[in-house]
Amino acid sequence: MRAVVIGGGGFLGRYMAEQLLARGDHVTVFGRGHYPELVQAGARQIRGDVCDFLATRRACQGADLVFHVAARTGFWGSWESFHQVNVLGTRNVIAACHAVGVGRLVYTSSPSVVFDNRPHSGADESLPYPDRFESNYSRSKAVAEQYVRGADPVRLMTVSLRPHLIWGPRDTQILPRVIARARRGRLVQVGSGHNKVDLTYVEDAARAHLLAADALLRGRIRGGSVYFISQDEPVQLWPWINELLARLRVPGANRRVPLRAARVAGALAELTHWLLRLKQEPVMTRFLASELALDHYYDITRAKTDFNYRPVYSMRTALDKTISLATDSIPGSLAPQVG
């Protein structure tokens, strides 16, 4: 197919572009940076910002299907900053598809759109959106997902995927932050350490998007559908983090705090950052405290049934592969890429 990957230079988007190219699809990568490795592999690149409608429309011209992966991520920031990219950018993508006649859209969402500060243990897609959010990222992704799900299926068939905590080689977000905090002696275990979470290895997350796209093109998925994606192998979060750090010869969490105390500290940190207009992320927020202490793993039966998603990698194999590509200092394969 002729596919456009909006955000194709990012962590997940790059794997998606590579997998599409490997199977012989025609790929256009749209993003703000320059990605010579993808161009050398056969991709066409269009530089631009998803907030620019004309550039987005130009990128989508002639496509059979669009993957929208671009997003502003993080657990702290102003509503305006998240709204600009995640909400208005998504509306631009939908409008661009309408303008040039693209009839299929695969959107990368997040399980955080339904996170309500309660444990989610094997929950499925029937979970409602919460009435309020403690993270502007989650709120913006929820609004954007609802725009995607509400698209007119006659003009644009959509599917939204919610991969949970994507990680692996070339990670630019989760693992580098954990490792950096641990090295500085600032990694604190929140809660008992027994909470179970889903993670999604990046190669399987990318493959899930391709499987969903194929099913969407063949009419096997209803427009507006949404799916949780994971390794289908939830782990106890803190033992998993400590094993990762130990194998990288990095010290683990050096102390433990109860969830209630962490949420109080997070609330105070948020207030301080808001009053002083500090730009850097707080060390702790209420949302982050809950994510670190509560269960959040999901039932992926619907993805298995509708487009035959099955993880290729076990958590053990995925960890071994990620560790094998790390260096002795800051893992080079986990460090942010230029662009």
Backbone as numpy.savetxt, mean C-alpha at the origin, in Angstrom:
# Nx Ny Nz CAx CAy CAz Cx Cy Cz
-2.08 -7.03 -22.89 -2.92 -5.84 -22.89 -2.04 -4.59 -22.89
-2.66 -3.47 -23.19 -1.99 -2.18 -23.12 -2.35 -1.58 -21.75
-1.38 -1.59 -20.88 -1.63 -1.20 -19.49 -0.86 0.06 -19.13
-1.50 0.90 -18.32 -0.86 2.07 -17.75 -0.75 1.84 -16.25
0.46 2.04 -15.70 0.67 1.93 -14.26 0.94 3.34 -13.73
-0.06 3.92 -13.13 0.09 5.25 -12.53 0.74 5.07 -11.16
1.93 5.64 -11.01 2.74 5.36 -9.83 3.65 4.17 -10.06
3.98 3.91 -11.32 4.77 2.73 -11.67 6.21 2.79 -11.26
6.68 3.93 -10.76 8.04 4.01 -10.29 8.18 3.77 -8.81
7.06 3.59 -8.12 7.08 3.36 -6.68 7.37 1.92 -6.34
7.32 1.62 -5.06 7.68 0.28 -4.57 6.81 -0.79 -5.22
5.52 -0.75 -4.99 4.62 -1.76 -5.57 4.49 -1.59 -7.08
4.36 -0.35 -7.54 4.15 -0.10 -8.97 5.27 -0.63 -9.83
6.49 -0.55 -9.34 7.62 -1.05 -10.13 7.53 -2.56 -10.31
7.17 -3.28 -9.25 7.00 -4.73 -9.38 5.87 -5.07 -10.36
4.80 -4.30 -10.31 3.70 -4.54 -11.24 4.14 -4.33 -12.68
4.86 -3.22 -12.92 5.34 -2.95 -14.27 6.27 -4.05 -14.75
7.15 -4.52 -13.88 8.08 -5.58 -14.26 7.35 -6.88 -14.58
6.35 -7.23 -13.80 5.61 -8.46 -14.06 4.79 -8.35 -15.34
4.23 -7.20 -15.60 3.49 -7.00 -16.86 4.42 -7.14 -18.05
5.59 -6.51 -17.97 6.56 -6.60 -19.07 7.04 -8.03 -19.26
7.24 -8.75 -18.15 7.75 -10.12 -18.23 6.79 -11.04 -18.96
5.50 -10.75 -18.88 4.55 -11.63 -19.55 4.14 -11.10 -20.93
4.75 -9.99 -21.36 4.56 -9.53 -22.73 3.54 -8.44 -22.94
3.05 -7.84 -21.87 2.10 -6.74 -22.03 2.82 -5.45 -22.42
2.08 -4.53 -23.02 2.59 -3.21 -23.36 2.34 -2.30 -22.16
3.39 -1.70 -21.64 3.31 -0.99 -20.36 3.73 0.46 -20.52
2.89 1.36 -20.02 3.24 2.76 -19.87 3.32 3.06 -18.39
4.44 3.62 -17.96 4.64 4.00 -16.57 4.47 5.50 -16.45
3.58 5.93 -15.57 3.33 7.35 -15.35 3.74 7.71 -13.94
4.63 8.68 -13.81 5.09 9.09 -12.49 5.95 10.32 -12.60
6.35 10.85 -11.45 7.10 12.10 -11.45 8.59 11.90 -11.70
9.10 10.71 -11.44 10.52 10.47 -11.58 10.90 9.91 -12.94
12.18 9.58 -13.05 12.69 8.95 -14.27 13.15 7.55 -13.89
12.70 6.55 -14.66 12.93 5.15 -14.30 13.61 4.42 -15.46
14.93 4.64 -15.63 15.63 4.08 -16.80 15.60 2.56 -16.86
15.58 1.90 -15.68 15.55 0.43 -15.70 14.28 -0.09 -16.35
13.16 0.56 -16.08 11.89 0.13 -16.67 11.86 0.45 -18.17
12.41 1.61 -18.54 12.46 1.96 -19.96 13.34 0.96 -20.71
14.47 0.62 -20.11 15.36 -0.35 -20.74 14.69 -1.72 -20.87
13.80 -2.04 -19.92 13.10 -3.32 -19.97 11.95 -3.32 -20.97
11.64 -2.15 -21.54 10.61 -2.10 -22.58 9.41 -1.24 -22.29
9.38 -0.60 -21.11 8.24 0.25 -20.77 8.35 1.60 -21.46
7.21 2.19 -21.73 7.15 3.58 -22.16 6.93 4.43 -20.92
7.64 5.52 -20.81 7.50 6.36 -19.64 6.93 7.73 -20.00
5.97 8.17 -19.21 5.45 9.53 -19.31 5.61 10.16 -17.93
6.34 11.27 -17.89 6.55 11.93 -16.61 5.44 12.93 -16.36
4.94 12.91 -15.12 3.88 13.83 -14.76 3.35 13.51 -13.38
2.41 14.32 -12.95 1.83 14.22 -11.61 0.36 13.85 -11.73
-0.08 12.94 -10.87 -1.47 12.51 -10.91 -2.42 13.67 -10.59
-1.90 14.71 -9.97 -2.73 15.89 -9.68 -2.93 16.76 -10.92
-2.21 16.47 -11.99 -2.32 17.19 -13.25 -3.23 16.39 -14.19
-4.45 16.87 -14.40 -5.41 16.11 -15.19 -4.94 15.90 -16.62
-4.39 16.94 -17.26 -4.00 16.82 -18.66 -2.88 15.79 -18.82
-1.92 15.79 -17.90 -0.84 14.80 -17.97 -1.38 13.40 -17.74
-2.30 13.27 -16.80 -2.90 11.96 -16.52 -3.68 11.45 -17.71
-4.43 12.34 -18.34 -5.19 11.94 -19.53 -4.26 11.50 -20.64
-3.16 12.21 -20.83 -2.21 11.84 -21.87 -1.63 10.45 -21.62
-1.36 10.14 -20.35 -0.80 8.84 -20.02 -1.79 7.71 -20.29
-3.08 7.97 -20.06 -4.10 6.92 -20.20 -4.54 6.70 -21.64
-4.16 7.58 -22.55 -4.60 7.47 -23.94 -4.21 6.13 -24.55
-5.18 5.44 -25.12 -4.90 4.20 -25.83 -4.80 2.96 -24.97
-5.03 3.08 -23.67 -4.88 1.92 -22.78 -6.12 1.04 -22.77
-5.93 -0.23 -22.52 -7.04 -1.14 -22.28 -7.45 -1.10 -20.81
-6.45 -0.86 -19.93 -6.70 -0.91 -18.50 -5.68 -0.02 -17.80
-6.11 0.62 -16.72 -5.25 1.48 -15.93 -5.12 0.90 -14.52
-3.89 0.82 -14.04 -3.61 0.52 -12.63 -3.30 1.84 -11.94
-4.04 2.16 -10.90 -3.77 3.39 -10.15 -3.15 3.02 -8.80
-1.82 3.17 -8.73 -1.07 2.79 -7.54 -0.55 4.01 -6.77
-0.51 5.15 -7.43 0.09 6.35 -6.83 -0.70 6.81 -5.60
0.03 7.19 -4.56 -0.62 7.68 -3.34 0.40 8.39 -2.48
-0.10 9.29 -1.65 0.72 9.84 -0.57 0.47 8.96 0.64
1.54 8.41 1.21 1.41 7.51 2.35 1.97 8.17 3.61
1.75 7.53 4.74 2.27 8.02 6.01 1.19 8.04 7.07
1.61 8.05 8.33 0.63 8.06 9.41 0.45 9.45 10.01
1.05 10.48 9.38 0.87 11.84 9.88 0.96 12.81 8.71
0.18 13.86 8.78 0.19 14.90 7.75 -1.15 15.60 7.71
-1.18 16.75 7.07 -2.42 17.53 6.99 -3.41 16.86 6.07
-4.68 17.13 6.30 -5.73 16.62 5.42 -5.51 17.12 4.00
-5.12 18.37 3.85 -4.95 18.95 2.52 -3.89 18.19 1.72
-2.80 17.81 2.38 -1.73 17.12 1.66 -2.16 15.73 1.19
-2.90 15.02 2.02 -3.40 13.70 1.61 -4.55 13.83 0.62
-5.42 14.79 0.84 -6.58 14.98 -0.04 -6.14 15.31 -1.47
-5.11 16.14 -1.60 -4.66 16.57 -2.92 -4.27 15.38 -3.79
-3.45 14.50 -3.24 -2.94 13.37 -4.02 -3.93 12.21 -4.06
-4.40 11.80 -2.90 -5.16 10.56 -2.81 -6.61 10.70 -3.26
-7.22 11.85 -3.01 -8.61 12.04 -3.40 -8.71 12.73 -4.77
-8.16 13.94 -4.87 -8.25 14.64 -6.14 -7.48 13.92 -7.23
-6.33 13.32 -6.88 -5.59 12.55 -7.86 -6.40 11.37 -8.39
-7.11 10.68 -7.50 -7.95 9.55 -7.93 -9.11 10.03 -8.80
-9.68 11.16 -8.45 -10.74 11.71 -9.30 -10.21 12.06 -10.68
-8.97 12.55 -10.75 -8.34 12.82 -12.04 -8.20 11.55 -12.86
-7.79 10.47 -12.20 -7.62 9.20 -12.91 -8.95 8.73 -13.49
-10.01 8.79 -12.68 -11.33 8.38 -13.16 -11.76 9.25 -14.33
-11.58 10.57 -14.19 -11.97 11.49 -15.27 -11.15 11.25 -16.52
-9.85 10.94 -16.36 -9.00 10.67 -17.51 -9.46 9.41 -18.24
-9.82 8.37 -17.48 -10.34 7.15 -18.10 -11.61 7.45 -18.90
-12.49 8.24 -18.33 -13.70 8.63 -19.04 -13.36 9.40 -20.32
-12.41 10.32 -20.21 -12.10 11.21 -21.33 -11.54 10.48 -22.53
-10.74 9.43 -22.29 -10.08 8.74 -23.42 -10.68 7.37 -23.69
-11.74 7.02 -22.96 -12.45 5.78 -23.25 -11.84 4.52 -22.68
-11.04 4.63 -21.61 -10.54 3.43 -20.93 -11.68 2.85 -20.10
-11.93 1.56 -20.25 -13.10 0.97 -19.60 -12.82 0.15 -18.36
-11.53 0.03 -17.96 -11.19 -0.83 -16.82 -10.15 -0.11 -15.94
-10.36 -0.17 -14.62 -9.46 0.47 -13.67 -9.26 -0.44 -12.47
-7.99 -0.70 -12.12 -7.63 -1.43 -10.90 -7.00 -0.44 -9.95
-7.60 -0.29 -8.78 -7.18 0.72 -7.81 -6.54 0.05 -6.60
-5.39 0.58 -6.15 -4.73 0.08 -4.96 -5.21 0.85 -3.75
-5.99 0.19 -2.92 -6.52 0.80 -1.71 -5.71 0.30 -0.51
-6.34 0.24 0.65 -5.64 -0.17 1.87 -6.66 -0.68 2.89
-6.30 -1.69 3.69 -7.20 -2.12 4.76 -7.45 -1.03 5.80
-6.60 -0.01 5.83 -6.80 1.06 6.81 -8.08 1.84 6.56
-8.70 1.67 5.39 -9.95 2.39 5.11 -11.09 1.89 6.00
-10.94 0.72 6.60 -11.98 0.21 7.49 -11.48 0.05 8.93
-10.29 0.57 9.22 -9.74 0.39 10.57 -10.46 1.33 11.54
-11.02 0.76 12.59 -11.86 1.50 13.52 -11.35 1.42 14.96
-10.04 1.16 15.11 -9.41 1.07 16.44 -9.92 -0.10 17.27
-10.43 -1.10 16.61 -10.80 -2.35 17.27 -10.07 -3.50 16.58
-9.84 -4.60 17.29 -9.16 -5.73 16.65 -9.95 -6.25 15.46
-9.25 -6.54 14.38 -9.84 -7.19 13.21 -9.18 -8.55 13.08
-9.90 -9.58 13.41 -9.35 -10.93 13.43 -10.10 -11.78 12.42
-9.53 -11.91 11.22 -10.18 -12.68 10.16 -11.39 -11.98 9.57
-11.42 -10.66 9.61 -12.56 -9.91 9.08 -12.58 -9.99 7.56
-13.77 -9.77 6.99 -13.89 -9.81 5.52 -14.37 -8.46 4.99
-14.70 -8.45 3.70 -15.03 -7.19 3.02 -16.37 -6.60 3.43
-17.11 -7.28 4.29 -18.38 -6.71 4.76 -18.16 -5.63 5.83
-16.93 -5.48 6.31 -16.64 -4.43 7.28 -17.03 -3.06 6.72
-17.77 -2.26 7.49 -18.15 -0.92 7.00 -17.01 0.08 7.19
-17.11 1.19 6.49 -16.19 2.29 6.76 -16.53 2.86 8.14
-15.52 3.23 8.93 -15.81 3.81 10.25 -16.38 5.21 10.12
-16.99 5.67 11.20 -17.57 7.02 11.21 -16.50 8.10 11.32
-15.35 7.77 11.90 -14.28 8.75 12.04 -12.93 8.05 11.90
-11.94 8.84 11.53 -10.60 8.31 11.30 -9.60 9.06 12.16
-8.59 8.35 12.66 -7.51 8.99 13.40 -6.29 9.23 12.52
-6.39 8.89 11.25 -5.30 9.08 10.30 -5.86 9.72 9.04
-5.26 10.81 8.61 -5.71 11.46 7.37 -5.39 10.61 6.15
-4.35 9.78 6.25 -4.09 8.83 5.17 -5.27 7.89 5.00
-5.70 7.26 6.09 -6.81 6.31 6.03 -8.08 6.99 5.52
-8.35 8.16 6.04 -9.55 8.90 5.63 -9.51 9.21 4.14
-8.37 9.68 3.65 -8.27 10.03 2.23 -8.39 8.80 1.34
-7.81 7.68 1.75 -7.93 6.46 0.95 -9.35 5.94 0.96
-10.06 6.10 2.08 -11.46 5.67 2.14 -12.33 6.50 1.20
-12.11 7.80 1.19 -12.88 8.66 0.29 -12.58 8.30 -1.16
-11.30 8.10 -1.47 -10.91 7.75 -2.84 -11.48 6.40 -3.25
-11.43 5.43 -2.35 -11.98 4.11 -2.68 -13.46 4.20 -2.98
-14.18 5.02 -2.25 -15.61 5.17 -2.49 -15.89 5.82 -3.85
-15.02 6.74 -4.28 -15.15 7.29 -5.63 -14.96 6.19 -6.66
-13.96 5.35 -6.46 -13.68 4.27 -7.41 -14.84 3.28 -7.44
-15.31 2.87 -6.28 -16.39 1.90 -6.21 -17.70 2.47 -6.77
-17.85 3.78 -6.71 -19.08 4.41 -7.18 -19.06 4.79 -8.65
-17.99 4.46 -9.36 -17.92 4.79 -10.78 -19.01 4.07 -11.56
-19.51 4.70 -12.59 -20.55 4.12 -13.44 -19.99 2.89 -14.15
-20.47 1.68 -13.84 -19.88 0.47 -14.42 -20.09 0.35 -15.93
-21.02 1.10 -16.46 -21.21 1.08 -17.92 -20.03 1.76 -18.61
-19.51 2.81 -18.00 -18.40 3.56 -18.59 -17.05 3.08 -18.07
-17.00 2.64 -16.81 -15.73 2.28 -16.21 -15.93 1.18 -15.18
-15.46 -0.02 -15.49 -15.49 -1.13 -14.55 -14.27 -1.04 -13.65
-14.49 -1.10 -12.34 -13.38 -0.94 -11.41 -13.29 -2.11 -10.43
-12.10 -2.28 -9.88 -11.89 -3.19 -8.78 -10.88 -2.53 -7.85
-11.11 -2.63 -6.55 -10.21 -2.06 -5.55 -9.59 -3.18 -4.73
-8.26 -3.16 -4.63 -7.55 -4.16 -3.83 -7.00 -3.49 -2.58
-7.05 -4.23 -1.47 -6.56 -3.74 -0.19 -5.41 -4.61 0.31
-4.23 -4.51 -0.30 -3.09 -5.29 0.20 -2.65 -4.76 1.56
-2.34 -5.67 2.47 -2.06 -5.28 3.84 -0.56 -5.27 4.13
-0.01 -4.10 4.48 1.38 -3.95 4.90 2.34 -4.62 3.90
2.51 -3.99 2.75 3.37 -4.53 1.70 4.83 -4.36 2.09
5.60 -5.42 1.91 7.01 -5.40 2.30 7.80 -6.30 1.37
9.13 -6.19 1.45 10.00 -7.02 0.64 11.19 -6.23 0.14
12.01 -6.82 -0.74 13.14 -6.10 -1.30 12.71 -4.81 -1.98
13.51 -3.76 -1.83 13.27 -2.42 -2.38 12.17 -1.68 -1.64
11.76 -2.19 -0.48 10.78 -1.49 0.35 11.29 -0.08 0.66
10.42 0.91 0.52 10.79 2.29 0.82 10.07 2.83 2.05
9.24 2.03 2.68 8.40 2.55 3.75 8.54 1.76 5.05
7.97 0.56 5.10 7.79 -0.14 6.37 9.11 -0.60 6.97
9.84 -1.46 6.25 11.05 -2.03 6.83 12.14 -0.99 7.10
12.39 -0.05 6.18 13.42 0.95 6.50 13.11 1.76 7.75
11.83 2.06 7.98 11.47 2.84 9.17 11.68 2.02 10.44
11.28 0.77 10.41 11.47 -0.09 11.58 12.95 -0.24 11.89
13.75 -0.49 10.85 15.18 -0.69 11.04 15.84 0.58 11.55
15.46 1.72 10.99 16.06 2.99 11.41 15.74 3.28 12.88
14.51 3.05 13.29 14.14 3.28 14.69 14.90 2.35 15.62
15.03 1.09 15.20 15.74 0.12 16.03 17.21 0.51 16.19
17.82 0.96 15.12 19.23 1.36 15.18 19.43 2.55 16.11
18.45 3.43 16.17 18.56 4.61 17.03 18.13 4.30 18.46
17.72 3.05 18.72 17.26 2.70 20.05 15.90 3.27 20.39
15.08 3.55 19.36 13.78 4.20 19.58 12.61 3.29 19.20
12.88 2.00 19.03 11.81 1.08 18.71 11.19 0.56 20.00
9.93 0.86 20.20 9.22 0.50 21.42 8.09 -0.45 21.09
8.04 -1.56 21.79 6.93 -2.50 21.60 5.68 -1.94 22.26
4.61 -1.87 21.51 3.34 -1.38 22.04 2.44 -2.59 22.27
1.90 -2.71 23.48 1.00 -3.81 23.78 1.74 -5.06 24.23
0.99 -6.15 24.31 1.52 -7.40 24.85 2.51 -8.09 23.92
2.43 -7.77 22.62 3.28 -8.45 21.65 2.65 -9.70 21.06
1.44 -10.03 21.50 0.77 -11.22 20.99 -0.18 -10.94 19.82
-0.32 -9.68 19.44 -1.25 -9.36 18.37 -0.78 -9.93 17.03
-1.75 -10.40 16.25 -1.47 -11.01 14.96 -1.85 -10.05 13.84
-0.99 -9.98 12.82 -1.25 -9.09 11.69 -0.96 -9.83 10.39
-1.59 -9.34 9.34 -1.27 -9.77 7.98 -0.17 -8.90 7.42
0.69 -9.50 6.60 1.61 -8.75 5.76 1.47 -9.29 4.34
1.91 -8.52 3.37 1.81 -8.94 1.98 3.15 -8.77 1.31
3.74 -9.87 0.88 5.01 -9.80 0.18 4.81 -9.13 -1.17
5.70 -8.22 -1.54 5.45 -7.32 -2.65 5.24 -8.05 -3.98
5.95 -9.14 -4.21 5.77 -9.85 -5.48 4.37 -10.45 -5.58
3.85 -10.94 -4.46 2.49 -11.47 -4.46 1.46 -10.35 -4.55
1.74 -9.22 -3.93 0.83 -8.08 -4.03 0.71 -7.63 -5.49
1.84 -7.57 -6.19 1.81 -7.18 -7.59 1.05 -8.21 -8.43
1.31 -9.47 -8.17 0.64 -10.52 -8.94 -0.86 -10.50 -8.72
-1.30 -10.17 -7.51 -2.74 -10.07 -7.24 -3.38 -9.01 -8.12
-2.68 -7.90 -8.34 -3.22 -6.85 -9.21 -3.37 -7.34 -10.65
-2.39 -8.10 -11.12 -2.48 -8.61 -12.49 -3.62 -9.61 -12.63
-3.78 -10.48 -11.63 -4.87 -11.46 -11.67 -6.23 -10.75 -11.66
-6.35 -9.72 -10.83 -7.61 -8.97 -10.77 -7.87 -8.26 -12.09
-6.83 -7.73 -12.70 -6.99 -7.04 -13.98 -7.47 -8.01 -15.06
-6.87 -9.20 -15.11 -7.28 -10.18 -16.11 -8.74 -10.58 -15.91
-9.13 -10.78 -14.66 -10.52 -11.15 -14.37 -11.47 -10.02 -14.74
-11.04 -8.78 -14.51 -11.88 -7.63 -14.84 -12.06 -7.52 -16.35
-11.00 -7.73 -17.11 -11.09 -7.66 -18.57 -11.97 -8.78 -19.13
-12.02 -9.90 -18.45 -12.82 -11.03 -18.93 -14.23 -11.04 -18.36
-14.56 -10.00 -17.60 -15.92 -9.89 -17.07 -16.23 -10.82 -15.93
-15.21 -11.31 -15.21 -15.43 -12.25 -14.11 -15.59 -11.55 -12.77
-15.41 -10.24 -12.75 -15.55 -9.46 -11.52 -16.61 -8.39 -11.73
-17.45 -8.22 -10.75 -18.45 -7.17 -10.81 -17.79 -5.82 -10.59
-18.22 -4.81 -11.33 -17.70 -3.47 -11.16 -17.94 -2.97 -9.75
-16.92 -2.31 -9.18 -17.04 -1.78 -7.83 -16.64 -2.76 -6.74
-16.17 -3.93 -7.10 -15.80 -4.94 -6.10 -14.53 -4.51 -5.36
-14.39 -5.03 -4.14 -13.23 -4.73 -3.31 -12.73 -6.02 -2.67
-11.41 -6.13 -2.51 -10.81 -7.37 -2.02 -9.65 -7.10 -1.08
-9.60 -7.82 0.04 -8.40 -7.85 0.87 -7.38 -8.77 0.21
-6.09 -8.37 0.35 -4.98 -9.16 -0.18 -3.92 -9.30 0.91
-3.39 -10.51 1.07 -2.31 -10.73 2.04 -1.59 -12.03 1.69
-0.64 -12.43 2.54 0.00 -13.74 2.39 -0.87 -14.85 2.93
-2.02 -14.50 3.52 -2.92 -15.50 4.09 -2.21 -16.30 5.17
-1.30 -15.64 5.89 -0.50 -16.30 6.92 -0.17 -15.27 8.00
-1.16 -14.86 8.80 -0.90 -13.82 9.81 0.18 -14.27 10.79
0.97 -13.29 11.24 2.07 -13.56 12.16 1.88 -12.73 13.42
2.49 -13.19 14.51 2.57 -12.35 15.69 3.56 -11.23 15.39
3.09 -9.99 15.42 3.85 -8.88 14.88 5.23 -8.72 15.53
5.28 -8.68 16.86 6.56 -8.33 17.50 7.59 -9.45 17.44
7.22 -10.71 17.61 8.22 -11.75 17.37 8.74 -11.73 15.93
7.87 -11.41 14.97 8.31 -11.35 13.57 9.29 -10.20 13.36
8.97 -9.03 13.92 9.88 -7.88 13.82 11.22 -8.19 14.47
11.19 -8.80 15.64 12.44 -9.09 16.35 13.29 -10.11 15.62
12.65 -11.08 14.97 13.43 -12.04 14.18 14.07 -11.34 12.98
13.31 -10.49 12.31 13.86 -9.74 11.18 15.09 -8.94 11.62
14.96 -8.20 12.72 16.05 -7.37 13.19 17.25 -8.22 13.62
16.99 -9.32 14.29 18.09 -10.18 14.73 18.88 -10.71 13.54
18.19 -11.06 12.47 18.87 -11.59 11.30 19.66 -10.51 10.56
19.26 -9.26 10.78 20.01 -8.13 10.21 21.05 -7.59 11.19
21.18 -8.25 12.34 22.12 -7.84 13.39 21.83 -6.42 13.87
20.55 -6.17 14.05 20.08 -4.88 14.56 19.35 -5.17 15.87
19.59 -4.38 16.94 18.89 -4.63 18.20 17.39 -4.44 18.07
16.64 -5.26 18.79 15.18 -5.19 18.73 14.62 -4.12 19.65
13.31 -4.19 19.88 12.66 -3.23 20.77 13.27 -3.32 22.16
13.60 -2.15 22.73 14.29 -2.15 24.01 13.38 -1.92 25.21
12.11 -1.65 24.97 11.16 -1.54 26.07 9.74 -1.74 25.56
8.80 -1.89 26.49 7.41 -2.15 26.13 6.51 -1.16 26.87
5.48 -0.68 26.17 4.50 0.22 26.80 3.10 -0.31 26.51
2.16 -0.15 27.44 0.78 -0.57 27.19 0.15 0.29 26.10
-0.85 -0.28 25.45 -1.54 0.44 24.38 -2.11 1.75 24.87
-2.75 1.74 26.02 -3.37 2.97 26.52 -2.33 4.08 26.68
-1.18 3.75 27.26 -0.13 4.75 27.44 0.41 5.25 26.10
0.55 4.34 25.14 1.05 4.73 23.83 0.07 5.67 23.12
-1.22 5.41 23.29 -2.23 6.28 22.66 -2.23 7.66 23.32
-2.05 7.72 24.62 -1.95 9.02 25.29 -0.73 9.78 24.78
0.40 9.08 24.69 1.62 9.71 24.18 1.42 10.17 22.74
0.72 9.34 21.96 0.46 9.71 20.57 -0.41 10.94 20.46
-1.44 11.03 21.31 -2.33 12.19 21.28 -1.56 13.46 21.63
-0.67 13.38 22.64 0.13 14.54 23.02 1.09 14.94 21.90
1.70 13.94 21.26 2.61 14.23 20.16 1.88 14.88 18.99
0.69 14.38 18.68 -0.10 14.98 17.60 -0.43 16.43 17.91
-0.85 16.69 19.14 -1.20 18.06 19.54 0.00 18.98 19.43
1.15 18.51 19.90 2.37 19.32 19.83 2.74 19.64 18.39
2.69 18.65 17.54 3.04 18.87 16.13 2.05 19.81 15.46
0.79 19.71 15.84 -0.21 20.58 15.23 -0.04 22.02 15.71
0.18 22.21 17.02 0.33 23.56 17.55 1.59 24.24 17.03
2.68 23.50 16.95 3.95 24.07 16.52 4.16 23.97 15.00
3.19 23.37 14.31 3.26 23.21 12.84 4.54 22.50 12.41
4.89 21.46 13.16 6.08 20.69 12.84 5.82 19.81 11.61
6.80 19.72 10.74 6.60 18.98 9.48 6.95 17.50 9.60
7.92 17.18 10.45 8.30 15.78 10.55 7.22 14.97 11.27
7.22 13.66 11.02 6.22 12.81 11.64 6.49 12.65 13.13
5.45 12.60 13.96 5.66 12.31 15.38 6.22 10.90 15.56
6.91 10.69 16.66 7.42 9.35 16.96 6.26 8.38 17.16
5.15 8.88 17.74 3.98 8.05 17.98 2.72 8.85 17.68
1.71 8.17 17.16 0.37 8.73 17.01 -0.64 7.73 17.55
-1.88 8.16 17.75 -2.91 7.23 18.23 -3.11 6.10 17.23
-3.18 6.44 15.95 -3.37 5.44 14.90 -2.24 4.42 14.90
-1.00 4.91 14.95 0.15 4.01 14.94 0.16 3.11 16.16
-0.17 3.66 17.33 -0.20 2.84 18.55 -1.17 1.68 18.41
-2.36 1.96 17.89 -3.36 0.89 17.71 -2.90 -0.14 16.69
-2.29 0.32 15.61 -1.79 -0.60 14.58 -0.72 -1.53 15.14
0.09 -1.03 16.07 1.19 -1.82 16.62 0.75 -2.79 17.70
-0.44 -2.60 18.24 -0.86 -3.40 19.41 -2.05 -4.31 19.16
-2.85 -4.03 18.14 -4.09 -4.78 17.94 -3.96 -5.79 16.81
-4.82 -6.80 16.84 -4.94 -7.71 15.71 -5.47 -6.94 14.50
-4.88 -7.21 13.33 -5.50 -6.78 12.08 -5.05 -7.72 10.96
-5.86 -8.75 10.81 -5.66 -9.70 9.71 -7.03 -10.05 9.14
-7.02 -10.43 7.82 -8.26 -10.42 7.07 -8.45 -11.71 6.27
-9.68 -12.01 5.99 -10.08 -13.18 5.22 -9.97 -12.85 3.73
-9.17 -13.60 2.98 -9.00 -13.31 1.56 -9.74 -14.32 0.68
-10.76 -14.96 1.24 -11.52 -15.96 0.48 -12.10 -15.38 -0.80
-12.58 -14.14 -0.73 -13.21 -13.55 -1.91 -12.21 -13.42 -3.06
-10.97 -13.03 -2.77 -9.95 -12.93 -3.82 -9.59 -14.31 -4.37
-9.56 -15.30 -3.49 -9.28 -16.66 -3.95 -10.38 -17.15 -4.90
-11.62 -16.83 -4.55 -12.75 -17.32 -5.32 -12.92 -16.59 -6.65
-12.81 -15.27 -6.62 -13.17 -14.46 -7.80 -12.06 -14.39 -8.83
-10.79 -14.37 -8.42 -9.73 -14.33 -9.44 -8.54 -15.23 -9.10
-8.80 -16.23 -8.27 -7.85 -17.32 -8.03 -6.52 -16.82 -7.47
-6.58 -15.83 -6.59 -5.35 -15.36 -5.96 -4.91 -16.35 -4.89
-3.68 -16.81 -5.00 -3.03 -17.62 -3.98 -1.61 -17.12 -3.83
-1.15 -16.80 -2.62 0.24 -16.37 -2.47 1.21 -17.45 -2.96
2.22 -17.02 -3.68 3.26 -17.94 -4.13 4.27 -18.19 -3.02
4.54 -17.15 -2.22 5.59 -17.22 -1.21 4.99 -17.43 0.18
5.59 -18.30 0.95 5.27 -18.38 2.37 5.96 -17.21 3.06
5.53 -16.89 4.28 6.17 -15.82 5.03 7.64 -16.15 5.28
7.95 -17.41 5.55 9.33 -17.82 5.79 10.19 -17.61 4.55
9.70 -18.05 3.40 10.46 -17.89 2.16 10.63 -16.43 1.80
9.56 -15.65 1.99 9.63 -14.22 1.69 10.65 -13.52 2.58
10.70 -13.88 3.86 11.66 -13.28 4.77 13.08 -13.67 4.38
13.28 -14.94 4.08 14.60 -15.41 3.66 15.07 -14.65 2.42
14.18 -14.47 1.46 14.56 -13.80 0.22 14.89 -12.34 0.48
14.11 -11.68 1.34 14.36 -10.28 1.65 15.69 -10.11 2.38
15.94 -10.96 3.36 17.18 -10.88 4.13 18.39 -11.15 3.23
18.25 -12.05 2.29 19.38 -12.41 1.43 19.81 -11.25 0.55
18.92 -10.30 0.34 19.24 -9.16 -0.51 19.65 -7.93 0.29
19.76 -8.08 1.61 20.14 -6.95 2.46 21.65 -6.94 2.66
22.20 -5.73 2.85 23.63 -5.58 3.12 23.86 -5.58 4.62
25.10 -5.48 5.02 25.44 -5.52 6.44 25.13 -4.21 7.16
24.99 -3.11 6.42 24.65 -1.84 7.07 23.18 -1.58 6.88
22.81 -0.41 6.39 21.41 -0.20 6.04 21.12 -1.08 4.83
20.08 -1.92 4.90 19.83 -2.83 3.78 19.68 -2.06 2.47
20.62 -2.23 1.55 20.57 -1.46 0.32 19.32 -1.75 -0.49
18.85 -3.01 -0.45 17.67 -3.35 -1.21 16.40 -2.81 -0.58
16.50 -2.32 0.67 15.33 -1.77 1.32 15.34 -0.25 1.30
16.44 0.34 0.88 16.56 1.78 0.95 15.73 2.44 -0.14
15.25 3.70 0.11 14.46 4.40 -0.90 15.26 4.59 -2.19
14.58 4.46 -3.32 15.22 4.64 -4.61 15.09 6.09 -5.05
16.09 6.59 -5.75 16.05 7.95 -6.25 14.92 8.06 -7.28
14.10 9.09 -7.16 13.00 9.28 -8.12 11.73 8.75 -7.62
